[in-house]
Amino acid sequence: MKVEKNNVVTLTYSLRIPDQDGDMDVVEVVTEQDPMLFIQGISGLPEGFESQIEGLAPGDTFDFTVEAEEGYGEFDPEAVVELPKTVFQTDEVNQDELLQIGNIIPMTNEDGERMHGQVVELKEEVVVMNFNHPLAGKSMHFEGQIISVRPATAEEIDHGHVHGEGGHHH
């Protein structure tokens, strides 16, 4: 069985991205002890990643780079916004703990879409938030191996994620 749409793929990989000097740094390693499982075609992974592993079979290895435009897009300066500190005031949350440089905060935009922003700067009255994906603007180099491939169940396809061992449990 090969990697193709609506098949559950189990794989391992290492991900390297360029640092400020252009040297490649390992930023993530997924091992056989805790592999990644997803449904090809509906994973939410970058199209550039899925297209590179399409047609591979268990035991096959891969080694490729996904450029920013095929991955999480270019860095968008308009996705860096200033929000009034009052937006973050709630009774349940300690604002000083929440508003730390580097913290990722789940938020909802005016259309009700969930998004994550990273605190990048704190000013007197405003918080500067970056809503770009952390890998936006980066080329991503993947090396790994396909561990297994199986057809997704109708329920998995309907739910959009893998169930059972290594997947989602309801």
FENJO-V150753 format. One record per backbone hydrogen bond with DSSP energy under -0.5 kcal/mol. CO is the residue of the C=O (numbers start at 0). NH is the residue of the N-H. Records with the same first field share a line. If there is no record, write none. Layout:
CO=NH + NH
This chain:
0=57
1=3
2=54
3=6
5=151
6=8 + 39
7=149
8=37
9=146 + 147
10=35
11=144
12=29
13=142
14=26 + 27
15=140
16=24
18=21
22=18 + 24
24=16
27=14
28=30
29=12
30=33
31=34
35=10
37=8 + 39
38=41
39=5
45=48 + 49
46=50
47=51
48=52
49=53
52=55
55=2
56=59
59=145
61=143
63=141
64=66
65=139
66=69 + 70
67=70 + 72
69=47
72=136
74=76
75=78
76=79
78=80 + 130
80=82 + 128
82=126
83=86
84=87
85=88
87=89
89=92
92=94
93=97
94=98
97=99
99=102
102=104 + 118
104=116
106=114
108=111
112=108
114=106
116=104
117=119 + 129
118=101
120=127
124=84
125=122
126=82 + 128
127=119 + 120
128=80 + 130
129=117
132=135
134=137
138=17
139=65 + 141
140=15
141=63
142=13
143=61
144=11 + 146
145=58
147=9
149=7
152=156
153=157
154=158
155=159 + 160
161=167
163=166
167=163
